[in-house]
Amino acid sequence: MKYLLAILLSITAVGGKVTLQPGDKAPDFTAETTTGSHISLHQYLGKENVVLYFYPADLSKGCSIEACNFRDEHPQFAKAHTVVLGVSLDSREKHEQFAKEDKLNFPLLVDTDSTICRKYGVPIAFQKYAARWTFLIGKDGKIIDTYHNVDPRTHGVQLLAAIWTYNKQHAK
């Protein structure tokens, strides 16, 4: 089933022509969060690394698994000076329901008009579902690594390993 979905996503996906690579400056954005406040990427510059992860839909099985793993690993991300920001095309109301049901402890960003997806070149299937892509962004605002077609069950641990390696290499 997951292979069928991947094939459908690749056939029907539309997305920006942006191809971001490690070392590229991460595009800035400002977006509404689950609580109604606004977050901009530039507010983390010089302060924290950012996990910017895109996912297809609130309250779906794979997305809940991934989000709950990020929730459970939150203390390790905080210790690594890294914030987690989730992005989908769902509405703020749907994000609120998702955050409440899964007791999420990090912001979900509203991207109903796909502005952030387009800036990062994230494919969108059926004009409704963002691909499961992640961008790991350093405190300097540059992309450390990109992840496509991730396994929602193990992605958080994969990111933590990459973050600790990066932090050790860039210790002051």
ROROFI-224041 format. One line per 4 residues: their letters; for each residue x negated, y, z of C-alpha. Coordinates in nm, 3 decimals. Layout:
BEGIN
a	X Y Z; ...
This chain:
BEGIN
mkyl	0.000 0.000 0.000; -0.277 0.247 0.088; -0.442 0.176 -0.248; -0.116 0.248 -0.429
lail	-0.087 0.578 -0.242; -0.447 0.667 -0.329; -0.381 0.596 -0.697; -0.062 0.801 -0.691
lsit	-0.241 1.087 -0.518; -0.519 1.087 -0.773; -0.278 1.074 -1.069; -0.037 1.339 -0.944
avgg	-0.268 1.558 -0.739; -0.319 1.917 -0.825; -0.570 2.128 -0.648; -0.815 2.406 -0.689
kvtl	-1.115 2.377 -0.910; -1.332 2.461 -0.612; -1.600 2.206 -0.534; -1.759 2.292 -0.203
qpgd	-2.086 2.123 -0.111; -2.300 2.109 0.201; -2.484 2.440 0.235; -2.207 2.644 0.071
kapd	-2.048 2.927 0.266; -1.709 2.810 0.392; -1.425 3.026 0.258; -1.272 3.244 0.527
ftae	-0.899 3.228 0.596; -0.642 3.349 0.843; -0.346 3.128 0.924; -0.056 3.102 1.164
tttg	-0.090 2.832 1.428; 0.155 2.605 1.603; 0.205 2.869 1.874; 0.264 3.157 1.632
shis	-0.074 3.316 1.691; -0.321 3.358 1.405; -0.665 3.203 1.365; -0.939 3.310 1.125
lhqy	-1.244 3.104 1.044; -1.473 3.405 1.097; -1.379 3.423 1.467; -1.590 3.109 1.524
lgke	-1.902 3.243 1.348; -2.204 3.223 1.574; -1.998 3.056 1.846; -1.873 2.710 1.751
nvvl	-1.882 2.449 1.477; -1.546 2.382 1.312; -1.383 2.060 1.200; -1.133 2.175 0.937
yfyp	-0.928 1.871 0.852; -0.651 1.850 0.596; -0.383 1.585 0.625; -0.072 1.491 0.424
adls	0.220 1.528 0.665; 0.317 1.585 1.025; 0.464 1.287 1.209; 0.349 1.028 0.956
kgcs	0.175 0.716 1.084; -0.177 0.779 0.952; -0.165 1.148 1.039; -0.052 1.073 1.393
ieac	-0.332 0.820 1.436; -0.591 1.073 1.318; -0.449 1.360 1.524; -0.423 1.149 1.840
nfrd	-0.785 1.040 1.799; -0.890 1.406 1.771; -0.677 1.476 2.080; -0.838 1.195 2.278
ehpq	-1.190 1.294 2.166; -1.132 1.663 2.243; -1.370 1.668 2.544; -1.654 1.531 2.327
faka	-1.586 1.792 2.056; -1.584 2.068 2.317; -1.913 1.941 2.463; -2.057 1.958 2.108
htvv	-1.939 2.321 2.077; -1.692 2.226 1.805; -1.327 2.316 1.752; -1.081 2.104 1.558
lgvs	-0.830 2.272 1.326; -0.569 2.066 1.142; -0.411 2.187 0.817; -0.109 2.061 0.624
ldsr	0.160 2.212 0.405; 0.424 2.160 0.674; 0.612 2.445 0.841; 0.534 2.587 1.180
ekhe	0.847 2.420 1.318; 0.732 2.080 1.191; 0.385 2.145 1.337; 0.544 2.232 1.672
qfak	0.738 1.905 1.671; 0.424 1.709 1.575; 0.213 1.878 1.844; 0.479 1.818 2.107
edkl	0.549 1.454 2.020; 0.182 1.359 2.001; 0.070 1.595 2.281; -0.192 1.758 2.059
nfpl	-0.447 1.984 2.228; -0.583 2.167 1.924; -0.428 2.409 1.672; -0.244 2.305 1.360
lvdt	-0.255 2.567 1.086; 0.042 2.652 0.867; -0.044 2.641 0.496; 0.300 2.623 0.334
dsti	0.180 2.824 0.033; -0.136 2.608 -0.003; -0.371 2.908 0.024; -0.623 2.727 0.243
crky	-0.599 2.407 0.039; -0.674 2.602 -0.280; -0.970 2.785 -0.122; -1.122 2.450 -0.027
gvpi	-1.021 2.266 -0.347; -0.809 2.014 -0.158; -0.583 1.817 -0.395; -0.210 1.837 -0.335
afqk	0.020 1.552 -0.438; 0.376 1.621 -0.548; 0.326 1.988 -0.448; 0.386 1.871 -0.093
yaar	0.105 1.655 0.050; -0.254 1.768 0.103; -0.521 1.504 0.053; -0.694 1.371 0.366
wtfl	-1.014 1.576 0.340; -1.235 1.724 0.610; -1.494 1.999 0.609; -1.747 2.015 0.889
igkd	-1.856 2.378 0.922; -2.154 2.497 1.124; -2.171 2.798 1.355; -2.343 2.981 1.070
gkii	-2.030 2.951 0.855; -2.186 2.706 0.612; -2.048 2.367 0.523; -2.244 2.090 0.694
dtyh	-2.062 1.805 0.518; -1.742 1.713 0.337; -1.536 1.399 0.382; -1.282 1.262 0.133
nvdp	-1.053 0.961 0.169; -1.133 0.918 0.536; -1.014 0.641 0.764; -0.789 0.813 1.020
rthg	-0.873 0.548 1.281; -1.248 0.617 1.284; -1.289 0.965 1.140; -1.322 1.144 1.476
vqll	-1.613 0.925 1.586; -1.775 0.967 1.242; -1.754 1.344 1.279; -1.889 1.345 1.634
aaiw	-2.198 1.152 1.522; -2.256 1.403 1.240; -2.203 1.699 1.475; -2.452 1.572 1.733
tynk	-2.709 1.509 1.461; -2.654 1.859 1.322; -2.669 2.019 1.669; -3.000 1.844 1.747
qhak	-3.149 1.958 1.416; -3.035 2.317 1.472; -3.108 2.354 1.844; -3.259 2.689 1.936
